[in-house]
Amino acid sequence: MRVAVLMGGVSGERNVSLASGTQVARALRSLGHHVVAVDTARGVLAREEEERILAQGVGAEPPETLGADLLETGDITALTRLPELQEVDVIFPALHGGSGEDGTLQALLDLTGFPYAGSGRLGCTLAMDKEISKRLFRDAGIPTPPWRVSPIELDRVEAELGLPVIVKPPSGGSTLGLTLAHDRGELEEAVAEARRYEERILFEGYVRGRELTVGVVGDRALPVGEIIPVNELFDYECKYQPGMAQEIFPADIPPSTATRLQELALAVHRSLFLEDFSRVDFIVDEGGEAWCLEANALPGLTATSLLPQAGEAGGLAFPRLCEEIVRLALRRRAGRGDAEESAS
């Protein structure tokens, strides 16, 4: 197959995306596929640049913003006109945050007819906006911690959600701008931090418990994993720096709990109209109740990312995981083409 892997971009998750994309490109090449790697901020990457990114890793801090990328130039075809994309069979988006994950890229690809892996514009939009996600979880009967959204008085936040409380931008990723506020002073500082990324703020009741995650590939829920961070929260540093978190696959939990989480993950995947692959994060409290935190339409695919570890635990080595995601996308597109032909 001929695959274009899109990565980079200009969001705060740029470095994570570059690490994910180069890992995916290398994995697919190892199975004999022809791969072109494209940084949507700077264009096609030379193989030497890919190797440098692979060696460099994510880094301890998110990057500074870079300005506009090819998705934000005002010309919606600037990306899809790249000569290197004209002969590919499928596009594999490995973009995180911003226009690569909020449905913008997916809408562009729909308009221009390029086949691509992962969720469509609707699924990406719903999963990216955590307030909308939580409303859909509630309507589907999926437990999620209580929340409030700005504008709201901080006195009300304290009274209705208590302290400590999670404060975060609703449309961010990689825990950028997320803080656990223990008192009023920290709450005010957390609001200022979240506003560095987005004007709207999500306040979420803090649930103490074990952090667990479930990957979904196709209609299959992968083995449950547990995350035990060194820091109080599973923050940017713990996510992407080796040794900053224990990530245990499969998690040491009762089979009934694992089954419950897998069932909930599939329910989340469907309720948000996600496709091909996703990852769903949970907290299981001290009473054994599972609470869904969020879903990731384009989860990380770096060397330390959770979905690849879940795949390995489920007998799906990383190159095969990437290939399966591509094949799911192509089968889905072929099925839609057959349906359209029958309808006509």
N, C-alpha and C positions, 0 to 999 in steps of 0.2 A: 504494500500500500504506500501511497504518497501522502504524507501528513505534514501539515504546517502547524507548529506549536507556537501559539501567541503568548507572550510573557512581558514582564516589566511594567510598562505603563508609568503613570506619574502619581499614583496614590501613595499613602504612607506605607503600604504593603509591597512597594516595588521590589525590595530586596528579597522578600519571601517569594514573590512571583518569579523572579529571575532564577532563584534556586529551584523552585518547583519545575519551571519550564525546561531548564537544562537537564534536570534529572529525567523528566519524561522523554525528552529528545534522545538522550543516551540510551534509555531503556528500550525505546522502540527501534532504534538502530541496531541494538544487540540482537533483535529478532529478525533482522534483515530488511526492515522497512526504510524507505527513503524519507528523510526528515529535513525540513527547513525550519530554522529557529528564527522567530521574528520578535524583536523588541518593539512594541507599538509606540515607544517614545523615540526610537533612534533608527529603526529599520532592521533589515536582515543582519543577523549576527554571523561573523566568520567563526569557523570552528575553533580557532585559537581563543576568541573571546568567550565562547562557551566554556572552554576548559578553564579559563581564568575565573569565571563565575563559579564553576563547580569547586575549584580549589579554595575560593574565598569564603564561600558559605554566606549565611544571612547577615551576620554582624549583630552586635549587642544592642544597637540603637536603630530606629527607623530612619530612613534617609530624609533629607530636605526635599521639598517639592521641586519638580523640574520644569513646571510650566505645562503647556498644552502638548498632548500627544496626537497621534494620527487619528484618534477617535474624536478629537475635540477641535479640529481645524476649521470647521464649518463646511468642509467638503466630505460628505458621508462616504464617498468612494475612495478617499485617499489611501485607505488601508487595503481595500480589496483590489485596487488597480496595481498593486505591487506585482511585477512580472513573475516573481517566484511563487506567487499564489495561484497562478492561472491554471496550472496542471495538477493541482493537488486533489486527492480524493475526499479529504475531510480535514477540517480545522479542529485542533485540540486547544481550547482556551485554557491556559494556565495562569490567568490573571486573577488577582485578588484585590478586592476593594475598588472603589471608584467606578468609572464607566466600563471596566472590564467585567464587573460582577453584578452591577445593578440593573442589567437588562439592556443597556445602551448598545453594547457590542452585539448582543444576540439579535436585537431589532435590526441593526445594520446588516448582519449576515442573512436574516430573513428577507430583507428587502432586495439584497443582491443575489440571493439564491445559493449561497455557499453552504454546503452541509457542514455541520459542526457537532462536536460531542458536548454532552452535558445538558443542563436545563435550558429551556427557552426563555424568552424575555419575561413572560409572566412569572415563572418559577423563580428566576433570579431576582426580580423586583420584590416579590413577596418575602423571600428568604432574607434579602438584604435589609429590609425594613423590619426591625425587631418588634416595633410596636404593632404593626399589622400582623406579623407572624403570631404574636401572642394572642391577638384577637381571634385569629383562625384556630389556634390551639384550643382556646377556651370554647369556641363554638363546636369543635370536634370532640370535646370531652377529654382533651389531653391536658393533664395537670401541668401548670406553669406557675412560677412564683407571682404573687400580686405585684402590680406596677402602677405607676403614675407617670404622666408625661408633662413637661413644661408647656405652657406657663402654669406654674403652681407655686404657692407660698411654701417656703421651706418648713414653716411650722406645721403645715398640713402633711408634708412628706414625713416628718418625724412622728406625727400623731397617727397617721394611717399605715405607715410601713415600718415604723420603729427604727432603731439604730442597733447595730450597724446596718447600712444600706448600700447597695450597689448603685453607682452613678456612672452613666456611659452615654456616648452618642448612639442613637438608635440605628444608624446605618453604617457603623464602622465594623472593622474586623481586627483580628490579631490582638484583641484587648486594648487597642490604641485609644487613649482617652478614658479608659475604665479605671475606677477607683472604688475601694471599699472604705466608706466613711464611717468612723466610729463615734464621732461627736460633731457638734455644730460647727466648730472651726474647720474640721476636716471636710464636712459637707460643703461648706462655702468654697473651700479650695478645690474640691472635686468638681463642682459646677464650673469653675473657671477653667479647669483642665479639660473637661468635656467640650466646652465651648471653643477650644482651640481647633476642634475637628468639625463641629456642627452646632448650629444655633439651638436646635431642638435637643432636649435632654430627656433620657429615660431613667427613672428611678425605679429600682427593683428590690423587693423584699429579699433580704439575705437569708438563704437556707443553708444551715450548717450540715455538712455531711460528706459523703464520698463523691468525688467527681468521676463520672463514667461517660463513655462515648461509644457510639455505634455507627459503623460505616454501612452504607447501603450501595450495592452494585446491582443494577437491573432491578429485579424483584426479590433480591436476596439480602437479608441482614447478616453482616459479618459478625464474628465473635466480639463480645463486649470487651472494651479495654478500660482500665482504671488509670487515672492520672494522679500522682502524688507530688505536688510541686515543692521545691525548697522554700520558695517565698509563700506568703499567706495566700496569694492568688496565683492561678496559672496565667501569669502575665507574659508580655512579649519576650522578656529575657528567658523565662522558664520554658517557653514554647520552642525557642530556636537556638538556645545555647546548650551544647551537650553537657550532661551531668546536672542540669538544673531541675530535673523532674524525673521521677520514676514513672515509666509508662509500661503497664503490665498487661500483656495480651496472652491468653484470655484472662480477664479479671477473676480474682479469687472471691467469687460471690455464689450464693446458692443458685442451682439451675433454674429455680422458679423465678428468681430476680432477673437472671440473664434473659429468659424467655419473655418476661414482661417488658424489659427494655427493648428487645428486638422487635416485639410487636408494636410498641409505641413509636420506635424509629420508623418503621414502615408506614404507620399511620401519619406521622409527621411528613414523610416524603410525599405521600399521596395528597395530604391536605394542602400542601404548598405547591402542588403541581410540578414537583421536581422530576427530573428524568436522568437516566443513565447511572448517575452516582451522586452521593451526598454524604454528609456526616452530621449526626445529631448528637448534641451534648446534653447531659443530664446531671442532676444532683440527686443522690438517694439519701434521704435524711435518716436521723437516728432511729426513727420508727419504721424504716423500710419503705417509705413512700417515695416514688420516683417523680421528679419535677423536671420538665423539659425547659432548658435554658434557651436554646436556639438551634437552628439548622444552618448548615453551610452548603450552598449550592455548588461552590467551587472550592472544596477543602484543599488544604496544603498538600503538596506532593514532594516535599523536601526529604532529605535523608532521615530527618528526625520526625517527620509528620506522622499523624495518627492513622490516617486511612491506609497507607502502605503497611504499617505494622498490623493493622487488623486483617488486611489481605493475606499477609504472611501467615498469621495465626489460622486463617481459614483455608490454607493450602493454595493461595493465589500469590505467587511470587511477583515482585514489583513489575518486571517487564510484562508478564502475562496480565496483570491488573490493568496496565495502561492499554494493552492491546484489546482486552475485553471491553474497555470503555469505548474505544474506537469502533469495535465491531457492533456494539449495542447501538451506537449512533447511526451507523450505516444501515443496520437492519431496520431501525425505526424509520429512517428516511425512505427506505425501499417499501416498507409497509404503507406509508402515507401515499407514496406514488401509486401503488397498486389500488389503494382506496379511491384516489382521485380519478384514476383511469376507469374504474368500475362505475363511479358516479356519472362520468361523462358519457 
